[in-house]
Amino acid sequence: MIVTYDDEERFETTGREEASRLLPHVSTTSTVLDLGCGIGRVALYVAPHCRTLWAADVSEAMLAMARQ
């Protein structure tokens, strides 16, 4: 899903909300795959809660932004 909000705060809020729906299924020993990670909007909030997070996207530009 591509989220295109003009409001940067809403964009971040939706990332936190998506992560909160996933976190009940994640533990500190989990390996998580974020397929289609985009700029890492959700991965940013999931990563601190798992052992390993793999972020994949078809766009090198998106991956470069996610790495930052």
Secondary structure, DSSP 8 states (H G I E B T S, - for coil): -----S-HHHHHHHHHHHHHHHGGG--TT-EEEEET-TTTTTHHHHGGGSSEEEEE-S-HHHHHHHH-
